[in-house]
Amino acid sequence: MTIPSLIPGGSRSSGYSLWWVLVCYVLMALSAQLVGPIGSSLVSWLCPDSYETQLQTAWNQTAAIGNAIAILFFKLFQTTDQQVYLFPIVAVALVAVALVLIISFSAVA
């Protein structure tokens, strides 16, 4: 939803097109179906045998932690016009975290 929020006048005057919402929903559903099994497999593959249960639990709790962080951000951005700017902020944070993970994994390998 970052792209339609950056289009001038897209969210304030006429609202989002239904196609943006549909494409976003399909991408989120597909990615959720991929992240769960791949992440669980990666956690069990990378962690030491003695910590597998703890790290699997931590992996499963990340959704709750992410929801808690989202609630904190939505308390800061209370009106709808302010919340429109939250999508680009989250997208930039996602790219930054992905770059940090890529750099840290490439340093290990």
C-alpha distances in whole Angstrom, upper triangle without the diagonal:
4,6,6,6,9,11,14,14,11,11,14,16,15,12,9,11,11,11,7,8,10,9,7,10,12,11,11,14,16,15,16,19,20,19,22,25,24,24,27,29,28,29,33,33,33,34,38,40,41,37,36,35,34,31,30,30,28,26,25,25,22,20,21,21,18,17,20,18,15,18,19,16,16,19,19,16,18,17,14,14,14,11,9,10,10,7,8,11,10,9,13,15,14,15,18,19,19,21,23,24,24,27,29,29,30,33,34,34
4,6,5,6,9,12,14,11,11,14,17,16,14,11,13,15,14,10,11,14,12,10,13,15,13,13,17,18,17,18,21,21,21,23,26,25,25,28,30,29,30,33,34,33,34,38,40,41,38,36,36,35,32,31,31,29,26,27,26,23,21,23,22,18,18,21,18,16,18,19,16,16,19,18,16,18,17,14,14,13,11,8,8,9,5,5,9,9,7,10,12,12,13,16,17,17,19,21,22,23,25,27,28,29,31,33,33
4,5,5,7,10,12,10,11,14,16,15,13,10,12,14,12,9,11,14,12,10,14,16,14,15,18,19,18,20,23,23,23,26,28,27,27,30,32,31,32,35,36,35,37,41,43,44,41,39,39,38,35,34,34,32,29,30,29,26,24,26,26,22,22,24,22,19,22,23,20,19,23,22,19,21,19,16,15,16,14,11,11,12,9,8,12,12,10,12,15,15,15,18,20,19,21,24,24,24,27,29,29,30,33,34,35
4,5,5,8,9,6,7,11,12,11,9,7,9,11,10,7,10,13,12,11,14,16,15,16,19,20,20,22,24,25,25,27,30,30,29,32,34,33,35,38,38,38,40,43,45,46,43,41,41,40,37,36,36,34,31,31,31,28,25,27,27,23,23,25,23,20,22,23,20,19,22,21,18,20,18,14,13,15,13,9,11,12,10,10,14,14,13,15,18,18,18,21,23,23,24,27,28,28,30,32,33,34,36,38,38
4,6,8,9,7,6,9,12,12,10,8,11,14,14,10,12,15,14,13,16,18,17,17,20,22,21,22,26,26,25,28,31,30,30,33,35,34,35,38,39,38,39,43,45,46,42,41,41,39,36,36,35,33,31,31,30,26,24,26,25,21,21,23,21,18,20,20,17,16,19,18,15,16,14,11,10,11,10,6,7,9,7,8,11,12,12,14,16,17,18,20,22,22,24,26,27,28,30,32,32,34,36,37,38
4,6,9,8,9,11,13,14,12,11,13,16,16,13,15,18,16,15,18,20,19,19,23,24,23,25,28,28,27,30,33,32,31,34,36,35,36,39,40,39,40,44,46,47,43,42,42,41,38,37,37,35,32,33,32,28,27,28,27,24,24,25,23,20,22,23,19,18,21,20,17,19,17,14,12,13,12,9,8,11,9,8,11,13,12,13,16,17,17,19,22,22,23,25,27,27,29,31,32,33,35,37,38
4,6,5,8,10,11,11,11,10,12,15,15,12,15,17,16,16,19,21,20,21,24,25,25,27,29,29,29,32,35,34,34,37,39,37,39,42,42,41,43,47,49,50,47,45,45,44,41,40,40,38,35,35,35,32,29,31,30,27,27,28,26,23,25,26,22,21,24,23,19,21,19,16,13,15,15,11,11,14,12,12,15,17,15,17,20,20,20,23,25,25,26,29,30,30,32,34,35,36,38,40,40
4,5,8,9,9,11,11,11,14,17,17,15,17,20,20,19,22,24,24,24,27,29,28,30,33,33,33,35,38,37,37,40,42,41,42,45,46,45,46,50,52,53,49,48,48,46,44,43,43,40,38,38,37,34,32,33,33,29,29,30,28,25,26,27,23,22,25,23,19,21,18,15,12,14,15,12,12,16,15,14,17,19,18,19,22,23,23,25,28,28,29,31,33,33,35,37,38,39,41,43,44
4,6,5,6,7,8,10,12,16,17,15,17,20,20,19,22,24,24,25,28,29,29,30,33,34,34,36,39,39,38,41,43,42,43,46,47,46,48,51,53,54,51,49,49,47,45,44,43,41,39,39,38,35,32,33,33,29,29,30,28,25,26,27,23,22,24,23,19,20,16,14,11,14,15,11,13,16,16,16,19,20,20,21,24,25,26,28,30,30,31,34,35,36,37,40,41,41,44,46,46
4,6,6,6,6,6,9,12,13,11,13,16,16,16,18,21,21,21,24,26,26,27,30,31,31,33,36,36,35,38,40,39,40,44,44,44,45,49,51,52,48,47,46,45,42,41,41,39,37,36,35,32,30,31,31,27,26,28,27,23,25,26,22,21,23,22,19,19,16,13,11,14,14,10,13,15,14,14,18,19,18,20,23,23,24,26,28,28,30,32,34,34,36,38,39,40,42,44,44
4,6,6,4,6,9,12,14,12,12,16,17,15,18,20,20,20,23,25,25,26,29,30,30,32,35,35,34,37,39,39,39,43,44,43,44,48,50,50,47,45,45,43,41,40,39,37,35,34,33,30,28,29,28,25,24,26,24,20,21,23,19,17,20,19,16,16,13,9,8,11,11,8,11,13,12,14,16,17,18,20,22,22,24,26,27,28,30,32,33,34,36,38,38,40,42,43,44
4,6,6,9,12,15,17,15,16,19,20,19,21,24,24,24,27,29,29,29,32,34,33,35,38,38,37,40,43,42,42,46,47,46,47,51,53,53,49,48,47,46,43,42,41,39,38,37,35,33,30,31,31,27,26,27,26,22,23,24,21,18,20,20,16,15,12,9,7,11,12,9,12,15,15,16,18,20,20,22,24,25,26,28,30,31,33,34,36,37,39,40,41,43,45,46,47
4,6,9,12,15,17,16,17,20,21,21,22,25,26,26,28,30,31,32,34,36,35,37,41,41,40,43,45,44,45,48,49,49,50,54,55,56,52,51,50,49,46,45,44,43,41,40,39,36,33,34,34,31,29,31,29,26,26,27,24,22,24,23,19,19,15,12,11,15,15,13,16,18,18,19,22,23,23,25,28,28,29,31,33,34,35,38,39,40,41,43,44,45,48,49,50
4,7,9,11,14,13,14,17,18,18,20,23,23,24,26,28,29,30,32,34,34,36,39,39,39,41,44,43,44,47,48,48,49,53,55,55,52,50,49,48,46,44,44,42,40,39,38,35,33,33,34,30,29,31,30,26,27,28,25,23,25,25,21,20,17,14,13,17,16,14,17,19,18,20,23,23,23,26,28,28,29,32,33,33,35,38,38,39,41,43,44,45,47,49,49
4,7,9,12,11,11,14,16,15,17,19,20,20,23,25,25,26,29,30,30,32,35,35,35,38,40,40,40,44,45,44,46,49,51,52,48,46,46,44,42,41,40,38,36,35,34,32,29,30,30,27,25,27,26,22,23,25,22,20,22,22,19,18,15,11,11,15,14,11,15,16,15,17,20,20,20,23,25,25,26,29,30,30,33,35,35,36,39,40,41,42,44,46,46
4,6,8,7,7,11,12,12,13,16,17,17,19,21,22,23,26,27,27,29,32,32,32,35,37,37,38,41,42,42,43,47,48,49,46,44,43,42,40,38,38,36,34,33,32,30,27,28,29,25,24,26,25,21,23,25,22,20,23,23,19,19,17,13,13,16,14,11,14,16,14,16,19,19,18,21,23,23,24,27,28,28,30,32,33,33,36,38,38,39,42,43,43
4,5,6,7,9,10,11,13,15,16,17,19,21,22,23,25,27,27,29,32,32,33,35,37,37,38,41,42,42,44,48,49,50,47,44,44,43,41,39,39,37,35,34,34,31,28,30,31,27,26,29,28,24,25,28,25,23,26,26,23,23,20,17,17,19,18,15,18,19,16,18,21,21,20,23,25,24,25,29,30,29,31,34,34,34,37,39,39,40,43,44,44
4,5,5,6,9,10,11,12,14,15,16,18,20,21,23,25,26,27,30,30,31,33,35,35,37,39,40,41,42,46,47,48,45,43,42,42,39,37,37,36,33,32,32,30,27,28,30,26,25,28,27,24,25,28,25,23,26,27,24,24,22,18,19,21,19,16,19,20,17,20,23,22,21,24,26,25,26,29,30,29,32,34,34,34,37,39,39,40,43,44,43
4,5,5,6,8,10,10,12,14,15,16,18,20,21,23,24,26,28,28,29,32,33,34,35,38,39,39,41,45,46,47,44,42,41,41,38,36,36,35,32,31,32,29,27,29,30,26,25,29,28,24,26,29,26,25,28,28,25,26,24,20,21,23,20,17,20,20,17,19,22,21,20,23,25,23,24,28,28,27,30,32,32,32,35,37,36,38,41,41,41
4,5,5,6,8,10,11,12,14,15,16,18,20,21,22,24,27,27,27,30,32,32,33,36,37,37,39,42,44,45,42,39,39,39,36,34,34,33,30,29,29,27,24,26,27,23,22,26,24,21,23,25,23,21,25,25,22,23,21,17,18,19,17,14,16,17,13,15,18,17,16,19,21,20,21,24,25,24,26,29,29,29,32,34,34,35,38,39,39
4,6,5,6,9,10,10,12,14,15,16,18,20,21,23,25,26,26,28,30,31,32,34,35,36,37,41,42,43,40,38,37,37,34,32,32,31,28,27,27,25,22,24,25,21,20,23,23,19,21,24,21,20,23,24,21,21,20,16,18,19,16,14,17,16,13,16,19,17,16,20,21,20,21,25,25,24,27,29,29,30,33,34,34,35,38,39,39
4,5,5,6,9,10,11,12,14,15,17,19,20,22,24,24,25,28,29,30,31,34,35,35,37,41,42,43,40,37,37,37,34,32,32,31,28,27,28,26,22,25,26,23,22,25,25,22,24,26,24,23,26,27,24,25,24,20,21,23,20,18,20,20,16,19,22,20,19,22,24,21,23,26,26,25,28,31,30,30,33,35,34,35,38,39,39
4,5,5,6,9,10,11,12,14,16,17,18,20,22,22,23,26,27,28,29,32,33,33,35,39,40,42,39,36,36,36,33,31,31,30,27,26,27,25,22,25,26,22,22,25,24,21,24,26,24,23,27,27,25,26,25,21,22,23,20,18,20,19,15,17,20,18,16,20,21,19,20,24,24,22,25,28,27,27,30,32,31,32,35,36,36
4,6,5,6,9,10,10,12,14,15,16,18,21,21,21,24,26,26,27,30,31,31,33,36,38,39,36,33,33,33,30,28,28,27,24,23,24,21,19,21,22,18,18,22,21,18,20,23,20,20,23,24,21,23,22,19,20,20,17,15,17,16,12,14,17,15,13,17,18,16,18,21,21,20,23,25,24,25,28,29,29,30,33,34,34
4,6,5,6,9,10,10,12,14,15,17,19,20,21,23,25,25,26,29,30,31,32,36,37,38,35,32,32,32,29,27,27,26,23,22,23,21,17,20,21,18,17,21,21,18,20,23,21,20,24,25,23,23,23,20,21,22,18,17,19,18,15,17,19,17,16,20,20,18,20,23,23,22,25,27,26,26,30,31,30,32,35,35,35
4,5,5,6,9,10,11,12,14,16,18,19,20,22,23,24,26,28,29,30,32,35,36,38,35,32,32,32,29,27,27,27,23,22,24,22,19,22,23,20,20,24,23,21,23,26,24,23,27,28,26,27,27,23,25,25,22,20,22,21,17,19,22,19,18,21,22,19,21,24,23,22,25,27,26,26,29,31,29,31,34,34,34
4,5,5,6,8,10,11,12,14,16,16,17,20,21,22,23,26,26,27,29,33,34,36,33,30,30,30,27,25,26,25,21,21,22,20,17,20,22,18,19,22,22,19,22,25,23,22,26,27,25,26,26,23,24,24,21,19,20,19,15,17,19,16,15,18,19,16,17,20,20,18,21,23,22,22,26,27,26,27,30,31,30
4,6,5,6,9,10,10,12,15,15,16,18,20,20,22,24,25,26,27,31,32,33,30,28,27,27,24,22,23,22,19,18,19,16,14,17,18,15,15,19,18,16,19,21,20,20,23,24,23,24,24,22,23,23,19,18,19,17,14,16,18,15,14,17,17,14,16,20,18,17,21,23,21,22,25,26,25,27,30,30,30
4,6,5,6,9,10,11,14,15,15,17,19,20,21,24,25,26,27,31,31,33,30,27,27,27,24,22,22,22,19,17,19,17,15,17,19,17,17,20,21,18,21,24,23,22,26,27,26,27,27,24,26,26,22,21,23,21,18,20,21,18,17,21,21,18,20,23,21,20,24,25,23,24,28,28,27,29,32,31,31
4,5,5,6,9,11,12,13,14,16,17,18,20,22,23,24,26,30,30,32,30,27,27,27,24,22,23,23,19,18,20,18,16,20,21,18,19,23,23,21,24,26,25,25,28,30,28,30,30,27,29,28,25,24,25,22,19,21,23,19,18,21,21,18,19,22,21,19,22,24,22,22,26,27,25,27,30,30,29
4,5,5,6,9,11,10,11,14,15,16,17,20,21,21,23,27,28,30,27,24,24,24,21,19,20,20,16,16,18,15,14,17,18,16,17,20,20,19,22,24,23,23,27,27,26,28,29,26,27,27,23,22,23,20,17,19,20,17,15,18,18,14,16,19,17,15,19,20,18,19,22,23,21,23,27,26,26
4,5,5,6,9,10,10,12,14,15,16,19,20,21,22,26,26,28,25,22,22,22,19,17,18,17,14,13,15,13,11,14,16,14,14,18,18,17,20,22,22,22,25,27,26,27,28,26,28,27,23,23,24,21,18,20,21,17,17,20,19,15,18,20,18,17,20,22,19,20,24,24,22,25,28,27,27
4,6,6,7,9,11,12,13,15,16,18,19,21,22,26,26,28,25,22,22,23,20,17,18,19,15,14,17,15,14,17,19,17,18,21,22,21,23,26,25,26,29,30,29,31,32,29,31,30,27,26,27,24,22,24,24,21,20,23,22,19,20,23,21,19,23,24,21,22,26,25,24,26,29,28,27
4,6,6,6,8,10,11,12,14,16,17,18,20,23,24,26,24,21,21,22,19,16,18,18,14,14,17,15,14,18,19,17,19,22,22,22,24,27,26,27,30,31,30,32,33,31,32,31,28,27,27,25,22,23,24,20,19,22,21,17,19,21,19,17,20,21,18,19,22,22,20,22,25,24,24
4,6,5,6,8,10,10,12,14,15,16,17,21,22,24,21,18,19,19,16,14,15,15,11,11,14,12,11,15,16,14,16,19,19,19,22,24,23,24,27,28,28,30,31,29,31,29,26,26,26,23,20,22,22,18,17,20,18,15,16,19,16,14,18,18,16,17,20,20,18,20,23,22,22
4,6,5,6,9,10,11,12,14,16,17,20,20,22,19,16,16,17,14,11,13,13,9,9,12,11,10,14,15,14,16,19,20,20,22,24,24,25,28,29,29,31,32,31,33,31,28,28,28,25,23,24,24,20,20,23,21,18,20,21,18,17,21,21,18,19,23,22,20,23,25,24,24
4,6,5,6,8,10,11,12,14,16,19,19,21,19,15,16,17,14,11,14,15,11,11,14,14,14,17,19,18,20,23,23,23,26,28,28,29,32,33,33,35,36,34,36,35,31,31,31,28,26,27,27,24,23,25,24,20,22,24,21,19,22,22,19,20,23,22,20,23,25,23,23
4,6,5,6,9,10,10,12,14,18,18,21,18,15,16,17,14,12,15,15,11,12,15,14,15,18,19,18,20,23,23,23,26,28,28,29,32,33,33,35,36,35,36,34,31,31,31,28,25,26,26,22,22,23,22,18,19,21,18,16,19,19,16,16,20,19,16,19,22,20,19
4,5,5,6,9,10,10,12,16,17,18,16,13,14,14,11,9,12,11,8,9,12,11,12,15,16,15,18,20,20,21,24,25,25,27,29,30,31,33,34,33,34,33,29,30,29,26,24,25,24,21,20,22,20,16,18,19,16,14,17,17,14,15,18,17,15,18,20,18,18
4,5,5,6,9,10,11,14,14,16,14,10,11,12,9,7,10,10,7,8,12,12,13,16,17,17,19,21,22,23,25,27,27,29,31,32,33,35,37,35,37,35,32,32,32,29,27,28,27,24,24,25,23,20,22,23,19,18,21,20,17,18,21,20,17,20,22,20,20
4,5,5,6,9,10,13,13,16,14,11,13,14,11,9,13,13,11,12,15,15,16,19,20,20,23,25,25,26,29,30,30,32,34,36,36,38,40,38,40,38,35,35,34,31,29,30,30,26,25,27,25,22,23,24,20,19,21,21,17,18,21,19,17,19,21,19,18
4,5,5,6,8,12,13,16,14,11,13,14,11,10,13,13,10,13,15,14,16,19,19,19,22,24,24,25,28,29,29,31,33,34,35,37,39,38,39,37,34,34,33,30,28,28,28,24,24,25,22,19,20,21,18,16,18,18,14,15,17,16,13,16,18,15,15
4,5,5,6,9,11,13,10,8,10,10,7,7,10,10,7,10,13,12,15,17,17,18,21,22,22,24,26,27,28,30,32,33,34,36,38,37,39,36,33,34,33,30,28,29,28,24,24,25,22,20,21,21,18,17,19,18,14,16,18,16,14,17,18,16,16
4,6,6,8,8,11,9,6,9,10,8,7,11,12,10,12,15,15,18,20,20,21,24,25,26,27,30,31,31,33,35,36,37,39,42,41,42,40,37,37,37,33,32,33,31,28,28,29,26,24,25,25,21,20,23,21,18,19,21,19,16,19,21,18,18
4,6,8,9,12,11,9,12,14,11,11,14,15,13,15,18,18,20,23,23,23,26,28,28,29,32,33,33,35,37,38,39,41,43,42,44,41,38,39,38,34,33,33,32,29,28,29,27,24,24,25,21,20,22,21,17,17,20,17,14,17,18,15,15
4,7,9,12,10,9,12,13,10,11,14,14,12,16,18,17,20,22,21,22,25,26,26,28,31,31,32,34,36,37,38,40,42,41,42,40,37,38,36,33,32,32,30,27,27,27,25,22,23,22,19,18,19,18,14,15,17,14,11,14,15,12,12
4,6,8,7,6,10,10,7,9,12,12,11,15,16,16,19,21,20,22,25,26,26,28,30,30,31,34,36,36,38,40,42,42,43,40,38,38,37,34,33,33,31,28,28,29,26,24,25,24,20,20,21,19,16,18,19,16,14,17,17,14,15
4,6,6,6,10,10,9,11,14,14,14,17,19,19,23,24,23,25,28,28,28,31,33,33,34,37,38,39,41,43,46,45,46,44,41,42,41,37,36,37,35,32,32,32,29,27,28,27,24,23,25,22,19,21,22,18,16,19,19,15,17
4,6,5,9,10,10,11,14,15,15,18,20,21,24,25,25,26,29,30,30,33,34,35,36,39,40,41,43,45,47,47,48,46,43,44,43,39,38,39,37,34,34,35,32,30,31,30,27,26,28,26,22,24,25,22,20,23,23,19,20
4,6,8,9,10,12,13,14,16,18,19,20,24,24,24,26,29,29,30,32,34,34,36,38,39,40,42,44,47,47,48,46,43,44,43,40,39,40,38,35,35,36,32,31,32,31,27,27,29,27,24,26,27,23,22,25,24,21,22
4,6,5,6,9,10,11,12,14,15,17,20,21,20,22,25,25,26,28,30,30,32,34,36,37,38,40,43,43,45,42,39,41,39,36,35,36,34,31,32,32,29,27,29,28,24,24,26,24,21,23,24,21,20,23,23,19,21
4,6,5,6,9,10,10,12,14,16,18,20,20,22,24,25,25,28,29,30,32,34,35,37,38,40,42,42,44,41,38,39,39,35,34,35,33,30,31,31,28,26,28,27,24,23,26,24,20,22,24,21,19,23,23,20,21
4,6,5,6,9,10,11,12,15,17,18,18,21,23,23,24,27,28,29,31,33,34,35,37,39,41,41,43,40,37,39,38,35,34,35,33,30,31,32,29,27,29,29,25,25,27,25,22,25,27,24,22,26,26,23,24
4,6,5,6,9,10,11,13,16,16,16,18,20,21,22,24,26,26,28,30,31,33,34,36,39,39,41,38,35,37,36,32,32,33,31,28,29,30,27,25,27,27,23,23,26,23,21,24,25,22,21,25,25,22,24
4,5,5,6,9,10,11,14,15,14,17,19,20,20,23,24,25,27,29,30,31,33,35,37,37,39,36,33,35,34,30,29,30,29,25,26,27,24,22,24,23,19,20,22,20,17,20,22,19,18,21,22,19,21
4,5,5,6,9,10,13,14,14,16,18,19,21,22,24,25,27,28,30,32,33,35,37,36,38,36,33,34,34,30,29,30,29,25,26,27,24,22,24,24,21,21,23,22,19,21,23,21,19,23,24,21,22
4,5,5,6,9,11,12,12,15,16,17,19,21,22,23,25,26,28,30,31,33,35,35,37,35,31,33,33,29,28,30,28,25,26,28,24,22,25,25,21,22,25,23,20,23,25,23,22,25,26,24,25
4,5,5,6,10,10,10,12,14,15,16,18,20,20,22,24,25,27,28,30,33,33,35,32,29,31,30,26,26,27,25,22,23,24,21,19,22,22,18,19,22,20,17,20,22,20,19,23,23,21,23
4,5,5,8,10,10,11,14,15,16,18,20,21,22,24,26,27,28,30,32,32,33,31,28,29,29,25,24,25,24,20,21,23,20,17,20,20,16,17,20,18,16,18,21,18,18,21,22,20,22
4,6,7,8,10,11,13,14,16,17,19,20,22,23,25,27,27,29,31,31,33,31,27,29,29,25,24,26,25,21,22,24,21,19,22,22,19,19,22,21,19,21,24,22,21,25,26,24,25
4,5,5,6,9,10,11,13,14,16,17,19,20,22,24,25,26,29,29,31,28,25,27,27,23,23,25,23,20,21,23,20,18,21,21,18,19,22,21,19,22,24,22,22,26,27,25,27
4,5,5,6,9,10,10,12,14,15,17,18,20,22,23,24,27,27,28,26,23,24,24,20,20,21,20,16,18,19,16,14,18,18,14,16,19,18,16,19,21,19,19,23,24,23,25
4,5,5,6,9,10,10,12,14,15,16,18,20,21,22,25,24,26,24,21,22,22,18,18,20,19,15,17,19,16,15,18,19,16,17,20,20,18,21,23,22,22,25,27,26,27
4,5,5,6,9,10,11,13,14,15,17,19,20,21,24,24,26,24,21,23,23,19,19,22,20,17,19,21,18,17,21,21,18,19,23,22,20,24,26,24,25,28,29,28,30
4,5,5,6,9,10,11,13,14,16,17,19,20,23,23,25,23,20,22,21,18,18,20,18,15,17,19,15,15,18,18,15,17,20,19,18,22,23,22,23,26,27,26,28
4,5,5,6,9,10,11,12,14,16,17,19,21,21,22,20,17,19,18,14,14,17,15,11,14,16,13,12,16,16,13,15,18,18,17,20,22,21,22,25,26,26,28
4,5,5,6,9,10,10,12,15,15,16,19,19,21,19,15,18,18,14,15,17,16,13,16,18,15,15,18,19,17,19,22,21,21,24,26,25,26,29,30,30,31
4,5,5,6,9,10,11,13,15,16,19,19,21,19,16,19,19,15,16,19,16,14,17,19,16,16,20,20,18,20,23,22,22,25,27,26,27,30,31,30,32
4,5,5,6,9,10,11,13,15,18,18,20,17,14,17,16,12,14,16,13,11,14,15,12,13,17,16,15,17,20,19,19,22,24,23,25,28,28,29,31
4,5,5,6,9,10,11,12,15,15,17,14,11,14,13,10,11,14,12,9,13,15,12,13,17,17,16,18,21,21,21,24,25,25,26,29,30,31,32
4,5,5,6,9,10,11,14,14,17,14,12,15,15,12,14,16,14,13,16,18,16,17,20,20,19,22,24,24,24,27,29,28,30,33,34,34,36
4,6,5,7,9,11,14,15,17,14,12,15,15,12,14,16,14,13,17,17,15,17,20,19,19,21,24,23,24,27,28,28,29,32,33,33,35
4,5,5,6,9,12,13,14,11,9,12,11,8,11,13,10,10,14,14,13,14,18,17,17,20,22,22,23,26,27,27,29,31,32,33,35
4,5,5,6,9,10,12,9,7,11,11,8,11,14,12,12,15,17,15,17,20,20,20,23,25,25,26,28,30,30,32,34,35,36,38
4,6,6,9,12,13,11,10,13,13,11,14,17,15,15,18,19,18,20,23,23,22,25,27,27,28,31,32,32,34,36,37,38,40
4,6,9,12,12,9,9,12,12,10,14,15,13,14,17,18,16,19,22,21,21,24,26,26,27,30,31,31,33,35,36,37,39
4,6,8,8,5,5,9,9,8,11,13,12,13,16,17,16,19,21,21,22,24,26,26,28,30,31,32,34,36,37,38,40
4,7,8,7,7,10,11,11,14,16,15,16,19,20,20,22,25,25,25,28,30,30,31,34,35,35,37,39,40,41,43
4,5,5,6,9,11,11,14,16,16,17,20,21,21,23,25,26,27,29,31,32,33,35,37,37,39,41,42,43,45
4,5,5,6,9,10,12,14,15,16,18,20,20,22,24,25,26,28,30,31,32,34,36,37,38,40,41,43,44
4,6,5,7,10,12,13,14,16,17,19,20,22,23,25,26,28,29,31,32,34,35,36,38,40,41,43,44
4,5,6,7,10,12,11,13,16,17,17,19,21,22,23,25,27,28,29,31,33,34,35,37,38,40,41
4,5,5,8,10,10,11,13,15,15,17,19,20,21,23,25,26,27,29,31,32,33,35,37,38,39
4,5,6,8,10,11,12,14,15,17,18,20,21,23,24,26,27,29,30,32,33,35,36,38,39
4,6,6,7,9,10,11,13,15,16,17,19,21,22,23,25,26,28,29,31,32,34,35,37
4,6,5,6,9,10,11,12,14,15,16,18,20,21,22,24,26,27,28,30,32,33,34
4,5,5,6,9,10,10,12,14,15,16,18,20,21,22,24,26,27,28,30,32,33
4,5,5,6,9,10,11,12,14,15,17,18,20,21,23,24,26,27,29,30,31
4,5,5,6,9,10,11,12,14,15,17,18,20,21,23,24,26,27,29,30
4,5,5,6,9,10,10,12,14,15,16,18,20,21,22,24,26,27,28
4,5,5,6,9,10,11,12,14,15,16,18,20,21,22,24,26,27
4,5,5,6,9,10,11,12,14,15,17,18,20,21,23,25,26
4,5,5,6,9,10,11,12,14,15,16,18,20,21,23,24
4,5,5,6,9,10,11,12,14,15,16,18,20,21,22
4,6,5,6,9,10,10,12,14,15,16,18,20,21
4,5,5,6,9,10,11,12,14,15,17,19,20
4,5,5,6,9,10,10,12,14,15,17,18
4,5,5,6,9,10,10,12,14,15,16
4,5,5,6,8,10,10,12,14,15
4,6,5,6,9,10,11,12,14
4,5,5,6,8,10,11,12
4,6,5,6,9,10,11
4,6,5,6,9,10
4,5,5,6,9
4,5,5,6
4,5,5
4,6
4
